[in-house]
Amino acid sequence: MSDNVYVLGSAMIKFGKYMDRNMKSLTGEALDLVLKDCGLGLDDIEAAWFSNSAWGIHTFQHCIRGQVALSANGLEGVPVTNVENACASGSTAFNSAWIAVKAGLYDCVLAMGAEKLYGEDRAKTMQGFMSGMDVEVVMDQMAKFAEEEQKRKEKEAKEKGVDLPPQKPGGHSVFMDWYAIGARRHMDNYGTTQRQLACIAAKNHNNSTLNPLAQYTFPQTVEQVMEDREVSWPLTRAMCAPIGDGAAAAIICSESFLKKHPSARAIKVLASVLQSGNLKGPTDVSARSAKKAFEVAGVGPEDIDLAEVHDATAFGELHQVEQMGFCEVGEGGPFAERGETAIGGKIPINTSGGLISRGHPIGASGLAMIYELVTQLRGEADKRQVEGARIAMSENGGGTLGTGEAAMSIHILEGR
C-alpha cells in the first residue's frame, strides 16, 4: 500500500462549444496538456480511467469509449476502465485511479474525462439528462411539478391583469426543475431569497472572467442575473450551468514514483471519498460524504482554504456550502450575500467560475474541479489566486436518487 498519493499532473482544455471537433480530438488535447504539465510520456502511464456520459447517446459509441478515445491518441496496451456516474463521473474516475495507486497496484495512472454535449439535436441532449434519474419515477414527479408551476404562473398573470404567455416546449433539463423544487423548499423553510441566489450566480460569473479556460468569461451583476430569462422559478438562465464540450485530466502517482520524478508542484491527496445516496432513507449523502472525507484527511471545514462545489444551479452551491459545514443549514443565502464565499472572503467557493460559468461538460467536470484545486494550491491561479491556499476541497454530485444525489464524490488536497 502506498503511504501517500499525489496529483503529479493536472490539465483541462478551454470548455466551450466545439461543433467541428470529436471526442478523440478533445481527449487528445487534454492528454497532451497533462503530460506536458508534469514532464511525463505515454510510457509512464500504467493504467487509465476514462470518464464520459453522453458519447453513446449522440453517436452510439458505447462500451469501450476510453479505449477508443485514448488509443486514437497513442495510449494503448494499458488497462482502461470506463467510468459513467452521471455528473460525478470525472470525480469517480479520479477516485478509482487514487484507489489503485493507494492499494499499490500501480505507481502512475491517468484519470481522463471528456464530453461533447453540443450537437445538432439539442432535444437529444436534454433527454439524455433523464438517464441520471430514476426514469420510472421522475416522469410522475415532473408532471406534478409542471402542474404546480402552471398554477403559479396563472395566479401571477391574474394578479398582474395580463394574459398568460404561450408555453414554450423544453429548453432545459429536468434537473433545473429538480433544483427549483429544492430552492423553493429552502426559501419556505429559511427565508432564502431569489436575490441571494443571484449573488451566488453573479459571483461565479465574475470569477470566470479571471479564468481563461472558462466557457463563459463575461461579468454579471446581481440585477442582470435576476432579470435574465426564467428557466424554472426562482432560477433564471444566469443561475444555471450551460451545456458544453470539454476535457480534463489528472495524473496520479505514488510516493515512490514521485521520488524518482521529483516535482515541487505535486499535490498530496488527503482524502478521496465516493458514496451513494438513499432511495428512501435520509437525503444526507453530501453531509455524510463530507464528514467521511474530513475524518480521512484529519481536517475540518475550518481548515479548508477554498472549495469547488457542484453548482449546476446557484441553489446547488448554496445547498452544498451548508452541507460541507462552511455555514449552518439555512444560512447559505445570507452567507453568500455577505461575500463570505467570494475570493478574499471567509471560504472562497468556485473560484474557477463553477459549473455555472466555467461550464459543465459532464464527464470532465469533476476533473476540472481537481484542476482548479491543483492550480490554486500550486499558487498558479493568477488574478483569481486565493492568498495562502494550502488545503482545498471539491464536491461533485451525480444524478438523483429519491430526493437527493445518487452519487457523491469528495476530494481534499494539500499543497506542499
N, C-alpha and C positions, 0 to 999 in steps of 0.2 A: 504493500500500500504506500502511495506517495504521501509524504507528510504535508507538503504544500503544493498547491496547484496555481498556475499563473496564466493570465492572458498575456501572451507574448506579442501577438499582433492583432490589430483591430482596424476595420475599414468599412466604409459604405460609399456607394455612389450617390450622386445627387438624385433625390427622389423627384418624380415628375410624371410626365405623360410622354411615353415613347411608342408611338403608333408604328414606327418603322423599324423597331427592334424586337428580337425574340428573347426567350428565356435564356438561351445559350449565350447570347451576347451580354445580357445583364450579369449573368453569373460569371462570365469570363472577366469582365471589368472588375468586379469585386474581388475575384480571386487574385488577379494581378496586383491590385492595391494592397491586399492583406499580406501577400508575400513580400512585397517591397517594404511594407511598414516594419517588418521585423528582420529583413535580410535573409529570408529562407528561400529554398527552392521546392519544387514539387516533390522531389525525392525525400524531403524531410517529413512529409505528411504520411502518417501510418494508417489513418482511418478518417472517415468523414461522416458527418451527419448533415443531411440536406433537408431544409425546411421549405415547404410550399403547400398552398391550399387550393389554388384555383386553376392550375395549369390544365388539369383534366377536364374541368368544366368548359374551358374555352377551346381547347384543341385536341381533347381526348388523350392527352399524354398522362396516363395513369401509371401506377405500379412502380416503374423504375425511373422516376423523374431525376433523382440525384445522379444515377449512373449515366443517364443521357446528357444532362447538363454539364457534369464535371468531366466526363470523358471527352466531350467536344472541345474542352479547354486543356487537355493534356493530363488530367489527373485520372489515371487508370490503374487497375490491378489491386487497389486497396479496398478494404471493406467499406461499403457505403450503406448507411441506414437512412431510409426515407422517413421523414417526420411530418405528421399532419395533426395539429392540435388546435385548430381554429386560430384565433388571433394570438394565441400563446405559442404558436408553432416555433418561432425563432428562439424564444427563451427555452422551450423544451429541447430543441436541438443543442443549445448551449449546455443545459443541464445534463443531457445524455453524454455529451462529449466530456464534461467535467467528471462524471461518474467513472467513465472508462479510464481516465488518467488517474483519478483518485484511487481506483482499485488496483492500479499498477499494471493494467493490460497494455497500455500504450504510453509513450513519452511525449508524443507530439501529434495533435489531431486538429481537424478543421470542423468548425460549425459554420454552415453557409445557409443563408436564407434569401430567397428570391421570389418575386411575384410580379405578374402582369395582370392588372385589373381593368385597364383601359382596353376597349375593343369596339368594334363596330356595333355590337349588340349590347347596349347598356343594360337592357332588361335582364339578360342572362347573368350579368354580374350581380345585379340586385337580388335575383332569385337564388343565386349561389350562397348568399348570406344566410338563407334559410337553413342550410345544412349545418350551421353552427348552433342550431337549436333542436329541441325535440320536435320533429316535424309533425308528429301525431297530436301534439298538444298545442303547439304555437298558433295554429290557424284559429282554434276556438278562442284563445286568449286575445289575438289580434282583432277578431271580429267584435268582441266585447269592447275592446279599446276604441275601435272605429265608431261604434255606436255612441259611446260616451263622448268622443271627440266631435261627432256630428251634432249632438245635443248642445255641447258647449258653444260651437260656432253659431248655431241657430239662436241661442239665447243672446249671444254677444251682438249679432246682427239686429235682433229685435230691439235691444236696449239702445242701439245707435240709430234705429229707424232706417236701416238700409237693407237692400236685398242681399241674400247670401250669395257670394260669388260662386260660379260653377266649380265643381270639384275637379282637380287635376289628377290624372292617374299616376300612381307610382312616384318615382323621383327620388326615393331614398330607401335605405334598407330597413327591415323590420327592427333592427337593433336601435335605431333612432327612436322608434315608438317605445321600445322597452326602456331606454334611458329616460324618456319623457315621463313614463309612469313613475319611475324611481324619483325623479326630480319633483314631481307633484306631491308625492308622499312626504318627501323631505320638507317641502315648503309648508305642507299642512301640519307636520309634526313639530317643526323647529322654527318656523317663520323665515326660512330662507327666501331670498328674493331673486327675481329674474336679473336684476342689476348685479347682484353678487356673482351669478353665473357669467354675466357679461364681463365682469372684472377678470375672471379666470381666462376667458377666451381672448380678451384683449391683451393680457399679459403674454400669453403664448404666441399670439401673432407678432407681438413686438419683439419677443425673444428670437423669433425666427429670422428677423431682419439682420441678426448678428450671426446667423448660421448659413454660410454659402451653399450647404448641401441640402437645405430645406426645400420642400416642394413650393411652399408659399414664402415669399420674402418681403411682403408689404405690411406696413403697420396698420393697426386698427385702434380706434378709440372705443371706449365703453359704449358711447352713444351709437357709433357705427355698427357695433355688434348687435345692439338691441333693435336697431332699425332695419337690419338685414331681413331677408325673406324668412318667414316662419316655415320651419320644417315639421315640427311636432311640438306644440306648445308645452313648456316655455322655451323650447330650443329653437334658435334661429340658425340659419345656414352657417354663420361665422362661429357658432358654438360647436359645430360638428366636424369630425375628421373627414377629409375628402378621400375618394378612392385614388389610387396611384400605382405607379410602377417603380420598382427599385430592387436593390440587392445590398446585403450587408454580410460581414463575415468576421469571425474571430478565430485565432489560432491559440490553442490551449496546450500548455506543456507542464511537465513535471519539474520538480526542483533539480533533479539530476540533469535533465535536458538543459535547463537554464544555466547550470554551472558550466556546461560545455559550450553554450551560446550566450554568454553574459550580456545582459542589457539592463541599463538603469531605467528603461521605460517599461519594464514588465510590471504588471499589476497583479497583486495577490487576490485570489478568490477566497473570501472569508466564509461565504455560505452560498449554497445553491439549492433551492427548495422547489419541489414540484408536488402539488397536491390537487385533489379533485373536490368539487362541490357536492352538495347533497340534493337529492331529488325532493325528499320530504322533510329532512331534518333542518337544523338551523342554517341560515344563509350567511355563515360566518367564515367562508373559505379564505377571504382576504386577511382578516384579523388572525385567523388560525395559522395561516401560512407565514405571516409577518412574525408572529410570536415564535414559531419554529426557527425562522431564519435568524432572528435576534439571539436565540439560545445557542444555535450552532456557531454564530460569529462571535459570541461573547460581548455583544454591544446592545445598546438600546436605542429607541428613537431619538433620544437626546444627543447621541453620538454621531448621527448622520449629518453630513455637511450639505448634501444635495440629493435629490431623487428624481428619477424619471418614472412616472406612473402612467397607467393606461387611460388616457383621456380621449377615448373615442368620442366623447362629448365633454363639455365643460362640467356637467354634473358628474361624469365619471371621475374626473380629477378631484372634485370636492369630496366625493364618497371615499376614494382611496386615501386621500390625505387623512381623513378621520380614521379609517381602518388601519392605517400604518402606525397610528398613535402619535402623529405630529400635532394633533389638537384633539379636543374632546369631541365625541359624536354630537352632532347638532351645531357645532361651532365652525364648521368648514367654510360657510359663507362669509361671516364676519372676519374670519382668519385671513381669507383671500382679499377681502375688501380693504383690510388694513395694510396690505402689501407684505404680509409675512412670508408669502411664497414667491415673491419676486427676487430677482438677482439682487443681492445685498440685504435681503430680508432674513428672517429667522431660519427658514429652511427653504432655499430655492427649489422650486418644483418645475420640471420640464424646461430646463434652460435651452434645450435644443429647439424648442417650439412645440414639442409634443406631437402626438398624433394629429391634433387639430391643425397644425401648421407645418411641422416637419414632414408630415404625410404618414400614410398607413398602408403601404403595400404588405398585406397581412403576413406572409411568410418571412418578411425581412424586418418587421417592426421590433421584435424582441431583441434582435442583434443590433439594430440601430440604437436601441437604448444602451446596450453594452458599449457601443462605440462612443456615445456621449459621455458615459461614466469614465471610460478609459481616457478620453481626451481631456476631461476635466481633471482627473487625478494625475495626469502627466503634466498639467499646467500648460496645455497647448490649445485652450479654448478661446484665446484672443480676447475680443471685446465682451464675450459672454462668460469669461472666466470667473468662477467662484473663488474668491480670495481664501487661501489657506485650506482648500479642499483636500481632505485626507481619506475620508470614508464616504462611500456613495452607495446608493441603493436603487434597484429597479424593481418595478411591479408590473407584471404583464398577464392580463386575464384573457381567457379564450372561451367563447361560446357561452351558452346559458343552460343551466340545469335547474329546473324548478324556477325560483325567482332569483337565483344567484349565479355566479360564474361556474362553468363546468370545469375549467382548468385554471390553475393559478401557479405562476412561477415567479419566484423572488430571488434576486441575487444581491449580495453585499460584497463590494470590492474595496480594497485598501491600497492606497498609493504607497510607494516605497520611499 
